Structure formats: C-alpha cells, structure tokens
Amino acid sequence: MVKSSRNSGSPAHAKRKRPDRAGKAPFRPKPKHAKPTASGRAQTDIARPQLSKTSGQRPKEQVPAIIKTDNDDDFALIDSGHGQKLERYGPVTIVRPEGQAVWPPCRSRKEWEKADAVFTGDVDEEGAGRWRKSDPKLGETWPTAVDGIGYFGRFTAFRHVGVFAEQAAHWRDMANCIKSAGHPDQVRVLNLFGYTGIGSLYAAAHGAQVTHVDASKKAIGWARENQQHAGLDDKPIRWICEDAMKFVEREGRRGNSYDIILLDPPVYGRGPNGEVWQLFDDLPALMAACRALLSREALMMTLTAYAIRSSMFAIHEIMMETMTGFDPVGVVTSGELILEDQSAGRKLSSSMYSRWSRT
C-alpha cells in the first residue's frame, strides 16, 4: 500500500534477501505464543481477520489528548498564516501550503522571503508541484537530524520533505517504551507504511529489532540512504517492500509477533500489484491483523491518520474495538498531534492519532 501523497515513483513488489549483519546471526521476529484449543492442541490455521463486535473488557481510555511536538534545533515551525507555514529543518528554512493557517502571519513578508525554498505549483495533496530555491547550490537533499539521528531532508513533488516532524512525539514515547522493557535488544518493532524510515531508525538507535514495511521501492531506497547517513548500518532493520495487509497476514500465518506496532496509513493508495487501499474500508481488517501480531509482552500500538473528513473519535473507537478483550487491558489514548509556531504560539493540528499502550 503506497502513500500516494507521500511516496513518488512506482512501487515495486520485491522479495529482498536481507544481508546478515557483520559478525551476527540474522534476526527474525519471535514466534507468537500458540493459543491452545479445547483439545489442548495449538491452533495454527489463521483466517483473514476482520474487525467485528468484540467481547471482553474494554481498555481504559483518555480522550481527547493533545500531543505537541516541541520546536528544537532540529525542527521548528517558525510562523504560519495566510494558508502557509514557515518551517526550519536543520539549517534549511522552507515555505509550504497549510490550509489550516487561516490567520495572518506574525513575521514580516521580508522574513518569509528569506526562506531557502518555497513550494509552488499545484497545492492539492495529490498534485505535483515544484520548489523555488533562493540558492541554486541547494540540491534535492540536505543533511539534518532528529534527536541526533541523521537523515536527509528531501524536496519532493508532493510538497513533503521526507519526514513528518510532528511524529517525533510518537517516536520519543516509543523510545521510552523500549527502554522500560529492560531488554531493548529483544524488543520487536513493526513499522507499517514506514516511508523514508525515520521512525524505524529511531527505534533501532534505541536498541530494538525493527521490521520496516512500505510498498514504494523508491521510499525503501531513501530509507536505506538515511540508515547509512545516520551511521546505523549495523542495526537490525529488515527493509521490506510489500503491501502492508499481505505482509501482516503472512506474519500471522507464520506465528510471528511484535511488541510495538506503528501504523501510518494513507487515505488512499495502491500496492505493488495494483491492490487498492481505502482507509475507511480497509483499516478495520488491518487493525485486526495487527492485533493478532501483538506479543504477550506488547508495549504499544500507535495509529496515525491524516483523514480530514474523519473524526478523532472514529480513530479512537476503532482502536478501542480492536483492543477490547486483549490481555493486558491497557489504555487507549487518542487525540491530535499538533505543532506550535514560535511567533505567536498558535497551534496547527497535523493529524489524528490513537495509541494503545500497556500502561
């Protein structure tokens, strides 16, 4: 499943043999504990999961919960207004469309015009545009970082820059979960719709074993470049170019499990073999399949959604329904991810989220 609004290029369906880490045996996700049937034998045949009315105890819930990603040396929302936002990614300042910024900007026009790059052209989410750069020496990519983890910012035709900075709040909470487990090197993380791999690198840098899945061959290539740039070549990351739904179904049949699952699906996309993804139609089955992959030591499952016509409560309730009856009961926290501009403290909502966690 491709993030049609994020990944450019034609996705490819490819089975890749991951090279072994130097001097280390290749890792594999740990087998899921088999559930005994009434006869005492383990049940191995797994039908395609569908989210339906579940029984058992519902998780505790916290709604609405606003999570803010703070400005720092790596990233800052400098100003916003008149349908645009002025941001800084490391040393590079950019101007991009932002439909929610309906107020006037605080900074002067002269300050906005100093930006290194401005996105121009078609501003529709699916439309291609181009970047007008103030310095002709500024290339397609530039080095930057998040919490010391290096990656390449990238000017794409879809106004994105290779990272969704607001998700740093999720990555930091994930890192805390990994550390709290007491054995970070045994924590398995599954990153679905992983895009250019920043979340996967973040998990690996904190000791986890990571499986990164994206249907775009080009995005996987970018992710590998980021891994090399970050100096994390020796970390246990499996890069898999495949349709997300097919991957989680196959992992279920294999009996594999994960302790942390990240999902960042698009509203609409196509998989390597023409598979069609519709968020509102296909998310329930994907959530059910992901629940089946959670280990007995599960720590977190986080869903991010950029669907404008959906309510936060729709995302919240699908997570609540998915995790009803799960042991441990855990807690579901849902709300919005926001950024706050440095100029006037005005808040921009970037996406909705729902997160199940063990505690």
Helices and strands as residue ranges (DSSP letters): E 60-68, E 75-81, E 84-89, E 92-97, H 109-112, E 117-121, E 129-133, E 141-146, E 149-154, G 165-167, H 168-180, G 184-186, E 188-192, H 198-205, E 209-214, H 217-229, E 237-241, H 244-254, E 260-263, E 268-270, E 276-278, H 279-293, E 300-305, H 312-323, E 331-340, E 347-357
